[in-house]
């Protein structure tokens, strides 16, 4: 047989690789960055190993499953509507989804579950549920890691959902109890497997870093990020602020009352969020404090909403931000000809027909305010390129700064209350790590307490 080595290929990241199908599995061997001397030397070394038959494909990175004919279950066919141990995965998924979609969870939680279930149907659809074992679960981990490029956290969460699906099948007699026992016997996914690592916690956004990035934002965006930083709000909370005449959700008890409340003794405002993700846990609305410094930033937006929308509209409107960004752009310098004049007219007509008044609310209703979050990412990236910042940060990190400060000066419970956490352990784990100022503050309490007299007492 004539010698024919695997073809040298280049992936989307500019890396050379060769691949080979072994027992239906595609194995890839990466050689280095395309066009570099190292990649050429690795390719020549691979060709020599291939000629001599000494290529060790077991050290290569396993890739996707090779295209094969659809797998046909060899077990006894199941009659429609019959529930038995040989039920196909695709039909079991539909039964499980009909029950799962009734749970009172967020839209994003349903979407994550649906994504995992669709993957099970794609990979194991015609197979009976009893075929799910430790080998298939490991192959699923490899699929998530190599094909979907998921990190440790997403793979671990997806495997948790698969285990819940198998437990449901055992409960509803869609598979045997032995299948559930085999799945439970497999250890959970750990950091380090398949090259995954646990994401390290990032430092909170310092005040100096925020001040350095503010000039790169438009005027309304400056107010948004400053209010979010001062109030410790999430991105999907700060973009939902409404005018002073707004009321809450009438579906809840007391939801018809105004969302703004002023406390003159403390010179502070509060804002009530009736629809909030923690509502399913606490059964209570989220109350956020609006200090005087933050309320001052909101003054001009409150006045605009009072004049234009009777005081019950959105304070931060995407249309206003878009107009401010357009005003800051330099004028076009290209010559207007017949071709691009028509294109500009079409773009102007399409932009005039679009309505951006409630874009953020529509995105936030079922997920995160992507426009605001992505804009912060782009602006911070420009700050890093300009040398104003040393590292990037996101909109979600803005509230970490005020949480860390409150934990240092007033304790973790104050930080948890201000950030709106139902449990202070969440604040400690993700927002306010133990710092030296916090330890020194506690030490000062001990030093000023009566127990400090022990240092001058002598034994008798």
VOKOLTOR-283965 format. One record per residue (C-alpha): residue number from 1; y negated, x, z negated; residue in one letter. Coordinates in steps of 0.02 Angstrom, whole numbers, m for minus. Layout:
<site NUM,<Y,X,Z>,a>
...
***
This chain:
<site 1,<0,0,0>,x>
<site 2,<m171,67,45>,x>
<site 3,<m282,120,m99>,x>
<site 4,<m429,1,m127>,x>
<site 5,<m532,27,m286>,x>
<site 6,<m637,m114,m361>,x>
<site 7,<m806,m140,m282>,x>
<site 8,<m958,m65,m370>,x>
<site 9,<m1074,m206,m421>,x>
<site 10,<m1243,m226,m508>,x>
<site 11,<m1281,m364,m634>,x>
<site 12,<m1445,m453,m665>,x>
<site 13,<m1498,m322,m794>,x>
<site 14,<m1484,m179,m670>,x>
<site 15,<m1318,m109,m735>,x>
<site 16,<m1176,m46,m624>,x>
<site 17,<m1002,m111,m663>,x>
<site 18,<m829,m135,m590>,x>
<site 19,<m712,m277,m632>,x>
<site 20,<m528,m319,m618>,x>
<site 21,<m427,m476,m648>,x>
<site 22,<m278,m450,m764>,x>
<site 23,<m169,m600,m808>,x>
<site 24,<m307,m722,m766>,x>
<site 25,<m440,m631,m870>,x>
<site 26,<m587,m540,m791>,x>
<site 27,<m619,m368,m869>,x>
<site 28,<m782,m278,m837>,x>
<site 29,<m815,m92,m857>,x>
<site 30,<m1000,m48,m866>,x>
<site 31,<m1049,121,m794>,x>
<site 32,<m1234,133,m838>,x>
<site 33,<m1402,92,m763>,x>
<site 34,<m1395,75,m574>,x>
<site 35,<m1458,226,m477>,x>
<site 36,<m1453,349,m623>,x>
<site 37,<m1353,512,m618>,x>
<site 38,<m1253,454,m769>,x>
<site 39,<m1197,296,m679>,x>
<site 40,<m1145,397,m526>,x>
<site 41,<m1045,518,m632>,x>
<site 42,<m959,375,m724>,x>
<site 43,<m915,294,m558>,x>
<site 44,<m839,454,m491>,x>
<site 45,<m739,474,m653>,x>
<site 46,<m679,295,m637>,x>
<site 47,<m624,321,m456>,x>
<site 48,<m524,474,m507>,x>
<site 49,<m440,377,m649>,x>
<site 50,<m403,233,m531>,x>
<site 51,<m320,349,m404>,x>
<site 52,<m209,424,m538>,x>
<site 53,<m175,256,m620>,x>
<site 54,<m245,305,m791>,x>
<site 55,<m382,172,m809>,x>
<site 56,<m377,96,m983>,x>
<site 57,<m441,m81,m955>,x>
<site 58,<m408,m128,m1136>,x>
<site 59,<m567,m36,m1184>,x>
<site 60,<m669,m134,m1058>,x>
<site 61,<m773,m285,m1101>,x>
<site 62,<m678,m449,m1073>,x>
<site 63,<m777,m568,m964>,x>
<site 64,<m754,m745,m902>,x>
<site 65,<m589,m827,m859>,x>
<site 66,<m539,m799,m679>,x>
<site 67,<m544,m955,m568>,x>
<site 68,<m373,m1038,m576>,x>
<site 69,<m297,m1202,m530>,x>
<site 70,<m325,m1343,m656>,x>
<site 71,<m203,m1339,m801>,x>
<site 72,<m88,m1489,m802>,x>
<site 73,<m14,m1540,m968>,x>
<site 74,<177,m1531,m965>,x>
<site 75,<197,m1654,m1107>,x>
<site 76,<239,m1838,m1093>,x>
<site 77,<92,m1936,m1022>,x>
<site 78,<m1,m2046,m1144>,x>
<site 79,<m31,m2228,m1103>,x>
<site 80,<m213,m2285,m1098>,x>
<site 81,<m274,m2333,m1270>,x>
<site 82,<m124,m2256,m1357>,x>
<site 83,<m160,m2131,m1495>,x>
<site 84,<m28,m1997,m1518>,x>
<site 85,<m2,m1812,m1549>,x>
<site 86,<m12,m1773,m1362>,x>
<site 87,<m185,m1846,m1336>,x>
<site 88,<m289,m1744,m1209>,x>
<site 89,<m438,m1648,m1275>,x>
<site 90,<m558,m1735,m1154>,x>
<site 91,<m515,m1909,m1218>,x>
<site 92,<m511,m1852,m1400>,x>
<site 93,<m686,m1781,m1377>,x>
<site 94,<m751,m1950,m1318>,x>
<site 95,<m675,m2037,m1470>,x>
<site 96,<m750,m1907,m1585>,x>
<site 97,<m921,m1918,m1501>,x>
<site 98,<m923,m2108,m1519>,x>
<site 99,<m908,m2082,m1707>,x>
<site 100,<m1021,m1929,m1717>,x>
<site 101,<m1169,m2007,m1628>,x>
<site 102,<m1182,m2139,m1766>,x>
<site 103,<m1224,m2007,m1897>,x>
<site 104,<m1403,m2010,m1962>,x>
<site 105,<m1450,m1833,m1908>,x>
<site 106,<m1586,m1759,m1800>,x>
<site 107,<m1584,m1760,m1611>,x>
<site 108,<m1563,m1571,m1603>,x>
<site 109,<m1410,m1583,m1716>,x>
<site 110,<m1331,m1710,m1598>,x>
<site 111,<m1373,m1599,m1449>,x>
<site 112,<m1289,m1447,m1527>,x>
<site 113,<m1131,m1548,m1560>,x>
<site 114,<m1132,m1620,m1384>,x>
<site 115,<m1151,m1446,m1309>,x>
<site 116,<m998,m1381,m1403>,x>
<site 117,<m896,m1534,m1358>,x>
<site 118,<m940,m1516,m1174>,x>
<site 119,<m878,m1337,m1182>,x>
<site 120,<m712,m1395,m1255>,x>
<site 121,<m692,m1520,m1113>,x>
<site 122,<m735,m1387,m985>,x>
<site 123,<m609,m1261,m1052>,x>
<site 124,<m470,m1369,m1127>,x>
<site 125,<m499,m1544,m1054>,x>
<site 126,<m324,m1584,m986>,x>
<site 127,<m232,m1495,m1127>,x>
<site 128,<m162,m1596,m1273>,x>
<site 129,<m252,m1573,m1439>,x>
<site 130,<m92,m1499,m1512>,x>
<site 131,<m116,m1347,m1399>,x>
<site 132,<m268,m1292,m1499>,x>
<site 133,<m217,m1141,m1602>,x>
<site 134,<m286,m975,m1662>,x>
<site 135,<m269,m896,m1490>,x>
<site 136,<m373,m1032,m1407>,x>
<site 137,<m504,m1020,m1545>,x>
<site 138,<m518,m833,m1518>,x>
<site 139,<m537,m860,m1330>,x>
<site 140,<m674,m985,m1370>,x>
<site 141,<m766,m854,m1473>,x>
<site 142,<m753,m732,m1327>,x>
<site 143,<m820,m866,m1209>,x>
<site 144,<m971,m901,m1318>,x>
<site 145,<m1007,m716,m1337>,x>
<site 146,<m982,m656,m1158>,x>
<site 147,<m1024,m807,m1051>,x>
<site 148,<m1154,m896,m1158>,x>
<site 149,<m1225,m737,m1237>,x>
<site 150,<m1233,m822,m1407>,x>
<site 151,<m1270,m726,m1565>,x>
<site 152,<m1173,m725,m1728>,x>
<site 153,<m1261,m875,m1803>,x>
<site 154,<m1234,m989,m1652>,x>
<site 155,<m1051,m939,m1632>,x>
<site 156,<m1015,m970,m1816>,x>
<site 157,<m1101,m1140,m1808>,x>
<site 158,<m1007,m1187,m1649>,x>
<site 159,<m841,m1141,m1728>,x>
<site 160,<m884,m1249,m1879>,x>
<site 161,<m909,m1397,m1763>,x>
<site 162,<m743,m1363,m1676>,x>
<site 163,<m654,m1362,m1845>,x>
<site 164,<m735,m1529,m1888>,x>
<site 165,<m673,m1598,m1722>,x>
<site 166,<m493,m1541,m1759>,x>
<site 167,<m503,m1616,m1934>,x>
<site 168,<m559,m1781,m1859>,x>
<site 169,<m413,m1777,m1737>,x>
<site 170,<m292,m1749,m1881>,x>
<site 171,<m369,m1893,m1978>,x>
<site 172,<m358,m2012,m1830>,x>
<site 173,<m182,m1953,m1784>,x>
<site 174,<m240,m1881,m1618>,x>
<site 175,<m140,m1725,m1659>,x>
<site 176,<m11,m1668,m1784>,x>
<site 177,<m57,m1604,m1957>,x>
<site 178,<20,m1437,m1909>,x>
<site 179,<m121,m1411,m1782>,x>
<site 180,<m252,m1435,m1917>,x>
<site 181,<m158,m1317,m2034>,x>
<site 182,<m151,m1182,m1900>,x>
<site 183,<m337,m1196,m1866>,x>
<site 184,<m380,m1192,m2052>,x>
<site 185,<m272,m1038,m2072>,x>
<site 186,<m380,m938,m1952>,x>
<site 187,<m518,m839,m2043>,x>
<site 188,<m696,m892,m2004>,x>
<site 189,<m802,m791,m1885>,x>
<site 190,<m878,m639,m1970>,x>
<site 191,<m1026,m529,m1928>,x>
<site 192,<m971,m377,m1829>,x>
<site 193,<m838,m467,m1728>,x>
<site 194,<m861,m457,m1539>,x>
<site 195,<m1013,m345,m1565>,x>
<site 196,<m1116,m473,m1661>,x>
<site 197,<m1236,m433,m1802>,x>
<site 198,<m1327,m537,m1931>,x>
<site 199,<m1511,m558,m1886>,x>
<site 200,<m1622,m466,m2008>,x>
<site 201,<m1760,m562,m2094>,x>
<site 202,<m1932,m524,m2023>,x>
<site 203,<m2084,m483,m2127>,x>
<site 204,<m2214,m621,m2150>,x>
<site 205,<m2371,m621,m2044>,x>
<site 206,<m2506,m526,m2136>,x>
<site 207,<m2686,m585,m2137>,x>
<site 208,<m2741,m430,m2041>,x>
<site 209,<m2615,m464,m1903>,x>
<site 210,<m2675,m644,m1886>,x>
<site 211,<m2858,m591,m1879>,x>
<site 212,<m2818,m463,m1743>,x>
<site 213,<m2735,m596,m1634>,x>
<site 214,<m2864,m734,m1655>,x>
<site 215,<m2986,m672,m1520>,x>
<site 216,<m2848,m688,m1391>,x>
<site 217,<m2828,m875,m1425>,x>
<site 218,<m2939,m1015,m1360>,x>
<site 219,<m3049,m1101,m1489>,x>
<site 220,<m2932,m1247,m1527>,x>
<site 221,<m2780,m1133,m1539>,x>
<site 222,<m2875,m1026,m1664>,x>
<site 223,<m2897,m1179,m1774>,x>
<site 224,<m2714,m1227,m1756>,x>
<site 225,<m2644,m1059,m1811>,x>
<site 226,<m2769,m1042,m1953>,x>
<site 227,<m2731,m1216,m2020>,x>
<site 228,<m2543,m1182,m2006>,x>
<site 229,<m2564,m1017,m2100>,x>
<site 230,<m2673,m1092,m2238>,x>
<site 231,<m2568,m1249,m2265>,x>
<site 232,<m2397,m1170,m2241>,x>
<site 233,<m2351,m1298,m2109>,x>
<site 234,<m2212,m1293,m1983>,x>
<site 235,<m2264,m1292,m1798>,x>
<site 236,<m2204,m1471,m1776>,x>
<site 237,<m2310,m1526,m1924>,x>
<site 238,<m2477,m1449,m1880>,x>
<site 239,<m2477,m1525,m1704>,x>
<site 240,<m2443,m1699,m1777>,x>
<site 241,<m2603,m1710,m1880>,x>
<site 242,<m2703,m1867,m1844>,x>
<site 243,<m2877,m1932,m1882>,x>
<site 244,<m2940,m1997,m2049>,x>
<site 245,<m2911,m2180,m2002>,x>
<site 246,<m2726,m2154,m1963>,x>
<site 247,<m2587,m2244,m2055>,x>
<site 248,<m2404,m2198,m2075>,x>
<site 249,<m2244,m2272,m2006>,x>
<site 250,<m2233,m2456,m2056>,x>
<site 251,<m2043,m2448,m2050>,x>
<site 252,<m2044,m2361,m2220>,x>
<site 253,<m2103,m2430,m2386>,x>
<site 254,<m2288,m2392,m2404>,x>
<site 255,<m2298,m2329,m2225>,x>
<site 256,<m2444,m2442,m2184>,x>
<site 257,<m2558,m2346,m2304>,x>
<site 258,<m2678,m2209,m2240>,x>
<site 259,<m2598,m2039,m2220>,x>
<site 260,<m2754,m1948,m2283>,x>
<site 261,<m2796,m1948,m2469>,x>
<site 262,<m2939,m1859,m2557>,x>
<site 263,<m2936,m1799,m2737>,x>
<site 264,<m3115,m1763,m2795>,x>
<site 265,<m3063,m1680,m2958>,x>
<site 266,<m2972,m1545,m2861>,x>
<site 267,<m3082,m1552,m2705>,x>
<site 268,<m2924,m1560,m2600>,x>
<site 269,<m2849,m1674,m2468>,x>
<site 270,<m2666,m1719,m2441>,x>
<site 271,<m2578,m1776,m2283>,x>
<site 272,<m2419,m1881,m2282>,x>
<site 273,<m2283,m1860,m2150>,x>
<site 274,<m2173,m2015,m2151>,x>
<site 275,<m2059,m1953,m2012>,x>
<site 276,<m1990,m1786,m2066>,x>
<site 277,<m1823,m1696,m2055>,x>
<site 278,<m1806,m1688,m2245>,x>
<site 279,<m1823,m1877,m2256>,x>
<site 280,<m1636,m1897,m2228>,x>
<site 281,<m1603,m1789,m2382>,x>
<site 282,<m1740,m1836,m2504>,x>
<site 283,<m1777,m2014,m2441>,x>
<site 284,<m1960,m1974,m2474>,x>
<site 285,<m2107,m1930,m2361>,x>
<site 286,<m2172,m1753,m2352>,x>
<site 287,<m2341,m1727,m2436>,x>
<site 288,<m2439,m1575,m2378>,x>
<site 289,<m2593,m1509,m2467>,x>
<site 290,<m2747,m1478,m2358>,x>
<site 291,<m2862,m1356,m2452>,x>
<site 292,<m3049,m1362,m2425>,x>
<site 293,<m3040,m1205,m2315>,x>
<site 294,<m2918,m1290,m2197>,x>
<site 295,<m3012,m1456,m2199>,x>
<site 296,<m3169,m1363,m2144>,x>
<site 297,<m3076,m1301,m1989>,x>
<site 298,<m3023,m1479,m1951>,x>
<site 299,<m3198,m1552,m1967>,x>
<site 300,<m3248,m1545,m1783>,x>
<site 301,<m3080,m1612,m1726>,x>
<site 302,<m3092,m1756,m1850>,x>
<site 303,<m3265,m1798,m1786>,x>
<site 304,<m3206,m1796,m1604>,x>
<site 305,<m3062,m1913,m1643>,x>
<site 306,<m3180,m2028,m1741>,x>
<site 307,<m3297,m2039,m1591>,x>
<site 308,<m3167,m2050,m1452>,x>
<site 309,<m3015,m2136,m1527>,x>
<site 310,<m3078,m2231,m1680>,x>
<site 311,<m3013,m2094,m1795>,x>
<site 312,<m2826,m2123,m1771>,x>
<site 313,<m2788,m2004,m1627>,x>
<site 314,<m2712,m1830,m1621>,x>
<site 315,<m2823,m1691,m1690>,x>
<site 316,<m2752,m1555,m1579>,x>
<site 317,<m2731,m1617,m1401>,x>
<site 318,<m2647,m1514,m1264>,x>
<site 319,<m2777,m1575,m1140>,x>
<site 320,<m2918,m1498,m1243>,x>
<site 321,<m2825,m1332,m1258>,x>
<site 322,<m2790,m1332,m1071>,x>
<site 323,<m2973,m1361,m1030>,x>
<site 324,<m3027,m1220,m1147>,x>
<site 325,<m2902,m1098,m1070>,x>
<site 326,<m2960,m1146,m895>,x>
<site 327,<m3142,m1114,m945>,x>
<site 328,<m3099,m938,m1004>,x>
<site 329,<m3013,m889,m841>,x>
<site 330,<m3117,m784,m721>,x>
<site 331,<m3166,m870,m558>,x>
<site 332,<m3056,m846,m404>,x>
<site 333,<m3108,m702,m293>,x>
<site 334,<m2992,m736,m145>,x>
<site 335,<m3067,m808,12>,x>
<site 336,<m3035,m993,40>,x>
<site 337,<m2948,m1023,206>,x>
<site 338,<m2872,m1176,286>,x>
<site 339,<m2701,m1146,209>,x>
<site 340,<m2743,m1112,27>,x>
<site 341,<m2883,m1242,28>,x>
<site 342,<m2753,m1378,56>,x>
<site 343,<m2642,m1301,m75>,x>
<site 344,<m2783,m1297,m202>,x>
<site 345,<m2825,m1478,m164>,x>
<site 346,<m2645,m1530,m194>,x>
<site 347,<m2639,m1432,m358>,x>
<site 348,<m2803,m1509,m415>,x>
<site 349,<m2743,m1685,m373>,x>
<site 350,<m2578,m1657,m464>,x>
<site 351,<m2668,m1588,m617>,x>
<site 352,<m2788,m1736,m619>,x>
<site 353,<m2642,m1858,m613>,x>
<site 354,<m2553,m1776,m759>,x>
<site 355,<m2587,m1837,m935>,x>
<site 356,<m2571,m1708,m1074>,x>
<site 357,<m2639,m1812,m1216>,x>
<site 358,<m2473,m1839,m1305>,x>
<site 359,<m2368,m1696,m1237>,x>
<site 360,<m2343,m1613,m1406>,x>
<site 361,<m2297,m1775,m1492>,x>
<site 362,<m2166,m1817,m1361>,x>
<site 363,<m2089,m1644,m1377>,x>
<site 364,<m2098,m1649,m1566>,x>
<site 365,<m2019,m1822,m1580>,x>
<site 366,<m1850,m1754,m1527>,x>
<site 367,<m1871,m1567,m1550>,x>
<site 368,<m1999,m1429,m1571>,x>
<site 369,<m2174,m1422,m1493>,x>
<site 370,<m2122,m1299,m1359>,x>
<site 371,<m2295,m1285,m1278>,x>
<site 372,<m2377,m1227,m1438>,x>
<site 373,<m2236,m1109,m1488>,x>
<site 374,<m2226,m1028,m1316>,x>
<site 375,<m2414,m1008,m1306>,x>
<site 376,<m2415,m914,m1472>,x>
<site 377,<m2277,m800,m1407>,x>
<site 378,<m2373,m761,m1248>,x>
<site 379,<m2536,m725,m1338>,x>
<site 380,<m2453,m613,m1469>,x>
<site 381,<m2364,m518,m1330>,x>
<site 382,<m2533,m486,m1248>,x>
<site 383,<m2599,m423,m1415>,x>
<site 384,<m2456,m300,m1427>,x>
<site 385,<m2486,m240,m1248>,x>
<site 386,<m2670,m217,m1288>,x>
<site 387,<m2628,m112,m1441>,x>
<site 388,<m2700,m235,m1568>,x>
<site 389,<m2531,m270,m1649>,x>
<site 390,<m2383,m156,m1682>,x>
<site 391,<m2249,m293,m1675>,x>
<site 392,<m2232,m471,m1617>,x>
<site 393,<m2223,m628,m1723>,x>
<site 394,<m2195,m812,m1689>,x>
<site 395,<m2273,m975,m1742>,x>
<site 396,<m2131,m1006,m1865>,x>
<site 397,<m2177,m847,m1959>,x>
<site 398,<m2356,m901,m1995>,x>
<site 399,<m2305,m1002,m2148>,x>
<site 400,<m2204,m857,m2217>,x>
<site 401,<m2362,m765,m2265>,x>
<site 402,<m2431,m901,m2380>,x>
<site 403,<m2257,m928,m2453>,x>
<site 404,<m2241,m744,m2500>,x>
<site 405,<m2416,m742,m2575>,x>
<site 406,<m2385,m895,m2683>,x>
<site 407,<m2219,m825,m2744>,x>
<site 408,<m2307,m665,m2797>,x>
<site 409,<m2451,m745,m2891>,x>
<site 410,<m2378,m911,m2954>,x>
<site 411,<m2189,m906,m2941>,x>
<site 412,<m2056,m963,m2820>,x>
<site 413,<m2065,m1146,m2875>,x>
<site 414,<m2249,m1156,m2823>,x>
<site 415,<m2207,m1080,m2654>,x>
<site 416,<m2065,m1204,m2628>,x>
<site 417,<m2176,m1352,m2673>,x>
<site 418,<m2317,m1297,m2559>,x>
<site 419,<m2202,m1263,m2412>,x>
<site 420,<m2112,m1429,m2433>,x>
<site 421,<m1937,m1365,m2472>,x>
<site 422,<m1816,m1480,m2562>,x>
<site 423,<m1735,m1328,m2646>,x>
<site 424,<m1818,m1167,m2702>,x>
<site 425,<m1664,m1068,m2650>,x>
<site 426,<m1714,m1098,m2468>,x>
<site 427,<m1885,m1024,m2505>,x>
<site 428,<m1810,m871,m2589>,x>
<site 429,<m1681,m841,m2453>,x>
<site 430,<m1785,m860,m2297>,x>
<site 431,<m1970,m853,m2343>,x>
<site 432,<m2014,m760,m2502>,x>
<site 433,<m1903,m613,m2545>,x>
<site 434,<m1925,m531,m2714>,x>
<site 435,<m2071,m409,m2701>,x>
<site 436,<m2149,m279,m2816>,x>
<site 437,<m2305,m385,m2856>,x>
<site 438,<m2193,m528,m2911>,x>
<site 439,<m2090,m414,m3024>,x>
<site 440,<m2247,m337,m3097>,x>
<site 441,<m2319,m511,m3131>,x>
<site 442,<m2164,m559,m3229>,x>
<site 443,<m2168,m393,m3321>,x>
<site 444,<m2349,m426,m3371>,x>
<site 445,<m2296,m593,m3446>,x>
<site 446,<m2168,m503,m3554>,x>
<site 447,<m2294,m371,m3604>,x>
<site 448,<m2419,m503,m3662>,x>
<site 449,<m2290,m606,m3757>,x>
<site 450,<m2246,m590,m3943>,x>
<site 451,<m2084,m499,m3901>,x>
<site 452,<m2189,m347,m3852>,x>
<site 453,<m2214,m315,m4038>,x>
<site 454,<m2038,m247,m4043>,x>
<site 455,<m2107,m83,m3977>,x>
<site 456,<m2200,m51,m4143>,x>
<site 457,<m2071,m119,m4264>,x>
<site 458,<m1958,m1,m4358>,x>
<site 459,<m1792,m36,m4439>,x>
<site 460,<m1775,m46,m4628>,x>
***
